[in-house]
Amino acid sequence: MTIRAWGAATATLTAGLLLAGCQGLDRAKPVPPPVSLAPSSNGVETLPVEQALERTQNALRGADSFRFNGCRGKRVGGPWDCAEYQSVGNDFIGLLKPADGEGDILAGRAEILSVGGHYYMRPDAAWWEQEFDDTRAGADAIVKYVGDRWVDTEKFPRYGAVFRPAAVIAELDSIDKVAKGGSTEVNGQAAFSFGVEKSFDSIVVAATGEPYPLQLNLFTTTAALSDFGTEFGQIAAPPAESVVDLTTVLLWAAKH
């Protein structure tokens, strides 16, 4: 009886030691480091500045679409106009936000549209008052004359053509030398700044993913760019019967 009890106790002890040994081995296994969910750097902050600039220019040129929110024109002497739009190729649709001589955004707004190199706008009453209330007819009469029609602005670049995506891309492409700035952040995205040599201009470039330009602080463009490559529906031109030329509007306003 005593021998059997001793044998059983020995077996139990042996099993316990083996189990403890196995657990000890499991605990000794190295634990892999946690997987980082942070996007990896695209290297713009470490590349030679010429390569970083070229990558940024190529990225914007290759984007099928992007969102623009900023101003273009002449900072000194004007005109200096602001807009927010979504581009698709070289077409765009958005909102014109005129600025005064100090660069402050005014109250008037105008829908803007570009399709196939043609430019249109559809202003509200406040916009007409700000821009053309000094005409003989006055803003109120112009609003009634135009109604809900789109206004063709092809002969008035500041109301459309100045914002064409190709012009924004061309201004970035015209930069040939930059100097490294420093790390920064744009809307939560890691970024890196570059100063344009021999000027006060600068660009801020995404430091993760594609090196898109996120901010342009240039002589004729101050803007934030975003939503690169975002799918957007086709932009259609307004029907011809719902369009009036801005020259026609102004000639009418001068006579009435």
For each residue, the residues with C-beta under 8 A, 3 or more apart:
1: 4 5
2: 5 6
3: 6 7
4: 1 7 8
5: 1 2 8 9
6: 2 3 9 10
7: 3 4 10 11
8: 4 5 11 12
9: 5 6 12 13
10: 6 7 13 14
11: 7 8 14 15
12: 8 9 15 16
13: 9 10 16 17
14: 10 11 17 18
15: 11 12 18 19
16: 12 13 19 20
17: 13 14 20 21
18: 14 15 21 22
19: 15 16 22 23
20: 16 17 23 24
21: 17 18 24 25
22: 18 19 25 26
23: 19 20 26 27
24: 20 21 27 28
25: 21 22 28 29
26: 22 23 29
27: 23 24
28: 24 25
29: 25 26
30:
31:
32:
33:
34:
35:
36:
37:
38:
39: 190 208 209
40: 208
41: 44 45 46 190 207 208
42: 55 206 207 208 209 210 211
43: 46 47
44: 41 47 52 55 56 192 205 206 207 211
45: 41 52 180 183 192 207
46: 41 43
47: 43 44 51 52 55
48: 51 52
49: 52 53 177 178 179 180 194
50: 53 54 177
51: 47 48 54 55
52: 44 45 47 48 49 55 56 178 192 194 205 211
53: 49 50 56 57 175 176 177 178 194
54: 50 51 57 58
55: 42 44 47 51 52 58 59 211
56: 44 52 53 59 60 172 203 205 211 212 213
57: 53 54 60 61 172 173 175
58: 54 55 61 62
59: 55 56 62 63 210 211 212 213 228
60: 56 57 63 66 168 169 172 212 213 225 228
61: 57 58 169 173
62: 58 59
63: 59 60 66 212 228 229
64: 88 89 229
65: 86 87 88 89 227 228 229 230 231 232
66: 60 63 86 87 165 212 225 226 227 228 229 230
67: 84 85 86 87 225 226 227 230
68: 83 84 85 86 87 92 94 163 165 168 223 224 225
69: 83 84 223 224 225 226
70: 82 83 216 221 222 223 224
71: 80 81 82 83 99 103 221 222 223
72: 80 81 82 83 162 163 167 168 220 221 223
73: 78 79 80 81 158 162 220
74: 77 78 79 80 220
75: 80 103 219 220
76:
77: 74
78: 73 74 101
79: 73 74 158
80: 71 72 73 74 75 99 101 103
81: 71 72 73 96 97 98 99 158 159 162 163
82: 70 71 72 96 97 98 99 105
83: 68 69 70 71 72 94 95 96 97 112 163
84: 67 68 69 94 95 97
85: 67 68 92 93 94 95 112 163
86: 65 66 67 68 92 93 94 227 230 232
87: 65 66 67 68 90 91 92 165
88: 64 65 91 92 232 234 235
89: 64 65 165
90: 87 114 117 164 165 166
91: 87 88 114 115 116 235
92: 68 85 86 87 88 112 113 114 163 164 165 235
93: 85 86 111 112 113 114 235
94: 68 83 84 85 86 111 112 163
95: 83 84 85 109 110 111 112
96: 81 82 83 109 110 111 112 121 123 127 159
97: 81 82 83 84 105 106 109
98: 81 82 105 106 108 110 127 130 131
99: 71 80 81 82 102 103 104 105 106
100: 103 104 106
101: 78 80
102: 99
103: 71 75 80 99 100
104: 99 100
105: 82 97 98 99
106: 97 98 99 100 126 130
107: 126 130
108: 98 123 124 126 127 128 129 130 131
109: 95 96 97 123 124 126 127
110: 95 96 98 121 122 123 124 127 159
111: 93 94 95 96 121 122 123
112: 83 85 92 93 94 95 96 119 120 121 159 160 163
113: 92 93 119 120 121 122 150 235 237 238
114: 90 91 92 93 117 118 119 120 160 161 163 164 235
115: 91 118 120 235 236 237
116: 91 237
117: 90 114
118: 114 115 152 154 237
119: 112 113 114 152 153 154 159 160 161
120: 112 113 114 115 150 151 152 153 160 237 238 243
121: 96 110 111 112 113 150 151 153 159 160
122: 110 111 113 148 149 150 151
123: 96 108 109 110 111 127 128 131 146 151
124: 108 109 110 127 128
125: 128 129 139 140 143
126: 106 107 108 109 129 130
127: 96 98 108 109 110 123 124 130 131
128: 108 123 124 125 131 132 133 139 142 143 146
129: 108 125 126 132 133 139
130: 98 106 107 108 126 127 133
131: 98 108 123 127 128
132: 128 129 135 139 142 250 253
133: 128 129 130 138 139
134:
135: 132 138 139 142 250 253 254
136: 253 254 255 256
137: 141 142 145 252 253 254 255 256
138: 133 135 141 142 253
139: 125 128 129 132 133 135 142 143
140: 125 143 144
141: 137 138 144 145 253 256
142: 128 132 135 137 138 139 145 146 249 252 253
143: 125 128 139 140 146 147
144: 140 141 147
145: 137 141 142 249 252 253 256
146: 123 128 142 143 149 151 244 249
147: 143 144
148: 122 242
149: 122 146 242 243 244
150: 113 120 121 122 238 242 243 244
151: 120 121 122 123 146 243 244 245 246 249
152: 118 119 120 243 244 245 246
153: 119 120 121 156 157 159 160 161 246
154: 118 119 160 161 245
155: 245 246 247
156: 153 159 160 246
157: 153 160 161 162
158: 73 79 81 162
159: 81 96 110 112 119 121 153 156 162 246
160: 112 114 119 120 121 153 154 156 157 163 164
161: 114 119 153 154 157 164 167
162: 72 73 81 157 158 159 167
163: 68 72 81 83 85 92 94 112 114 160 167 168
164: 90 92 114 160 161 167 168
165: 66 68 87 89 90 92 168 169
166: 90 169 170
167: 72 161 162 163 164 170 171
168: 60 68 72 163 164 165 171 172 216 221 223 225
169: 60 61 165 166 172 173
170: 166 167 173 174
171: 167 168 174 175 216 218 220 221
172: 56 57 60 168 169 175 203 213 216 218
173: 57 61 169 170
174: 170 171
175: 53 57 171 172 178 196 201 203 218
176: 53
177: 49 50 53 196 197 198
178: 49 52 53 175 194 195 196 197 203
179: 49 194 195 197
180: 45 49 192 194 195
181: 184 192 193 194 195 202
182: 192 193
183: 45 190 191 192 207
184: 181 191 192 193 204
185: 188 189 190 191
186: 189 191 204 206 214 215 224
187: 214 226
188: 185
189: 185 186 206 207 208 214
190: 39 41 183 185 206 207 208
191: 183 184 185 186 204 205 206 207 214 215
192: 44 45 52 180 181 182 183 184 204 205 207
193: 181 182 184 202 203 204 205
194: 49 52 53 178 179 180 181 202 203 204 205
195: 178 179 180 181 201 202
196: 175 177 178 199 201 202 203 218
197: 177 178 179
198: 177
199: 196 219
200:
201: 175 195 196 217 218 219
202: 181 193 194 195 196 217
203: 56 172 175 178 193 194 196 213 215 216 217 218
204: 184 186 191 192 193 194 213 214 215 217
205: 44 52 56 191 192 193 194 211 212 213 214
206: 42 44 186 189 190 191 209 210 211 212 213 214
207: 41 42 44 45 183 189 190 191 192 211
208: 39 40 41 42 189 190
209: 39 42 206 212
210: 42 59 206 228
211: 42 44 52 55 56 59 205 206 207
212: 56 59 60 63 66 205 206 209 225 228
213: 56 59 60 172 203 204 205 206 216 225
214: 186 187 189 191 204 205 206 224 225 226
215: 186 191 203 204 223 224 225
216: 70 168 171 172 203 213 221 222 223 225
217: 201 202 203 204 222
218: 171 172 175 196 201 203 221 222
219: 75 199 201
220: 72 73 74 75 171
221: 70 71 72 168 171 216 218
222: 70 71 216 217 218
223: 68 69 70 71 72 168 215 216
224: 68 69 70 186 214 215
225: 60 66 67 68 69 168 212 213 214 215 216 228
226: 66 67 69 187 214
227: 65 66 67 86 230
228: 59 60 63 65 66 210 212 225
229: 63 64 65 66
230: 65 66 67 86 227
231: 65
232: 65 86 88 235
233:
234: 88
235: 88 91 92 93 113 114 115 232
236: 115
237: 113 115 116 118 120
238: 113 120 150 242 243
239: 242 243
240: 243
241:
242: 148 149 150 238 239
243: 120 149 150 151 152 238 239 240
244: 146 149 150 151 152 248 249
245: 151 152 154 155 248 249
246: 151 152 153 155 156 159 249 250
247: 155 250 251
248: 244 245 251 252
249: 142 145 146 151 244 245 246 252 253
250: 132 135 246 247 253 254
251: 247 248 254 255
252: 137 142 145 248 249 255 256
253: 132 135 136 137 138 141 142 145 249 250 256
254: 135 136 137 250 251
255: 136 137 251 252
256: 136 137 141 145 252 253
